[in-house]
């Protein structure tokens, strides 16, 4: 499994992915998983994709929900539901990266995105309480994805 954080920890809640990686690393929540901090470059994800593995991407996502709400998306939901108003807060959003990866045959079949509604995106502000308290829920969603993936793909 590849657990990939997208975002910039210097901008408040945009650092939620990095916080999830840090907690996963500290608790060894996903032994054997590759933990990747992709920063704000969604386009670089394409080089990191490897078919046959589960990929979980964590990012702050403006979805119009309460701050700290966590939502799991499939790649097509990112493109369809949020293409007009990008899911990612970064220049080249996830929807665009997924569309390009699909076009060139690099989009993994086993890919989910976990989005967390940010409260604040101000520079030099750490995570808001609402988003910080969502980190354990994000980890639980990822664990459920891993268990579901293992059931669907034994031996991976």
C-alpha positions as a printed Julia matrix, in Angstrom:
156×3 Matrix{Float64}:
   0.0     0.0     0.0
   1.04    3.56   -0.7
  -0.24    6.21    1.71
   0.25    9.58    0.04
  -0.16   12.98    1.68
  -0.87   15.98   -0.53
  -0.73   19.47    0.91
   1.37   22.13    2.57
   1.73   21.94    6.36
   2.72   25.63    6.43
  -0.86   26.56    5.49
  -2.94   25.45    8.46
  -5.34   22.63    7.63
  -3.68   22.01    4.27
  -1.2    20.02    6.38
  -3.74   17.34    7.31
  -2.14   14.78    4.98
   1.28   15.32    6.58
  -0.31   14.99   10.05
  -1.9    11.67    9.04
   1.48   10.42    7.74
   3.16   11.5    10.97
   0.57    9.65   13.1
   0.75    6.56   10.87
   4.56    6.57   11.17
   4.5     7.1    14.96
   2.0     4.3    15.59
   3.25    1.96   12.84
  -0.4     1.78   11.78
   0.39    0.33    8.35
   3.45   -1.94    8.56
   5.12   -2.35    5.18
   3.25    0.58    3.64
   5.13    3.2     1.68
   4.43    6.58    3.31
   4.88    9.43    0.82
   4.61   13.19    1.3
   3.93   14.56   -2.18
   3.74   18.17   -1.0
   1.62   20.36   -3.24
   2.58   18.74   -6.54
  -0.42   16.59   -7.5
   1.17   15.99  -10.9
   4.1    14.18   -9.24
   1.64   11.52   -8.06
   1.62   10.0   -11.55
   5.27    8.99  -11.18
   4.5     7.34   -7.84
   1.54    5.27   -9.06
   2.13    1.53   -9.34
  -0.67   -0.68  -10.53
  -1.44   -3.68   -8.37
  -1.08   -1.75   -5.11
  -3.67    0.07   -3.04
  -3.09    3.84   -3.1
  -4.68    6.1    -0.49
  -4.32    9.85   -0.95
  -5.08   12.22    1.94
  -5.69   15.9     1.24
  -7.58   18.91    2.53
 -10.64   19.35    0.34
 -13.13   22.18    0.16
 -16.42   20.32   -0.08
 -18.77   22.81    1.57
 -19.06   20.68    4.72
 -18.38   21.3     8.39
 -14.66   21.76    9.12
 -13.1    18.42   10.02
 -15.6    16.32    8.05
 -13.94   13.37    6.37
 -15.13   11.97    3.03
 -13.82    9.02    1.03
 -13.8     9.41   -2.75
 -13.1     7.07   -5.64
 -11.07    8.69   -8.44
 -14.1     9.09  -10.71
 -15.96   10.89   -7.92
 -13.09   13.36   -7.63
 -13.27   14.07  -11.36
 -17.04   14.11  -11.71
 -18.14   15.74   -8.5
 -15.42   18.29   -8.08
 -13.83   18.98  -11.44
 -15.35   22.46  -11.66
 -14.4    23.38   -8.11
 -11.16   21.48   -7.64
 -10.98   19.01   -4.82
  -7.35   19.79   -4.2
  -6.33   23.22   -2.98
  -3.26   23.16   -5.21
  -2.57   24.52   -8.69
  -2.77   21.23  -10.56
  -5.58   19.47   -8.72
  -6.18   15.81   -8.11
  -8.95   15.63  -10.71
  -6.54   16.87  -13.39
  -3.77   14.53  -12.24
  -6.15   11.54  -12.29
  -7.47   12.47  -15.75
  -3.93   12.7   -17.12
  -2.89    9.44  -15.41
  -5.91    7.69  -16.92
  -5.15    9.1   -20.36
  -1.62    7.7   -20.3
  -2.58    4.39  -18.67
  -1.02    5.12  -15.26
  -4.12    5.45  -13.02
  -4.09    2.6   -10.49
  -7.25    0.52  -10.29
  -6.98    0.49   -6.49
  -7.03    4.16   -5.53
  -9.06    6.12   -3.0
  -8.9     9.71   -1.83
  -9.69   10.75    1.73
 -10.62   14.43    1.84
 -10.87   16.5     5.02
 -12.8    19.78    5.03
 -10.41   22.52    6.18
 -11.3    25.29    8.6
  -8.31   27.57    8.13
  -5.69   27.84    5.4
  -3.6    30.65    6.81
   0.16   30.58    6.75
   1.99   29.52    9.9
  -1.16   28.32   11.66
  -0.98   24.55   12.46
  -4.04   22.38   12.14
  -7.33   23.72   13.49
  -8.85   21.73   16.36
 -11.61   20.44   14.03
  -9.13   19.03   11.52
  -6.64   17.77   14.12
  -9.44   15.81   15.78
 -10.32   14.25   12.4
  -6.89   12.56   12.04
  -7.91    9.39   13.97
 -11.05    9.09   11.79
  -8.9     9.37    8.66
  -6.67    6.56    9.96
  -9.74    4.39   10.66
 -11.05    4.96    7.12
  -7.64    3.99    5.73
  -7.58    0.84    7.89
 -11.02   -0.09    6.56
  -9.74    0.42    2.99
  -6.74   -1.8     3.67
  -8.92   -4.57    5.13
 -11.39   -4.3     2.25
  -8.53   -4.38   -0.26
  -6.97   -7.43    1.42
 -10.31   -9.24    1.23
 -10.64   -8.36   -2.47
  -6.98   -9.06   -3.32
  -5.62  -11.8    -1.03
  -1.87  -12.12   -0.89
  -1.13   -8.45   -1.7
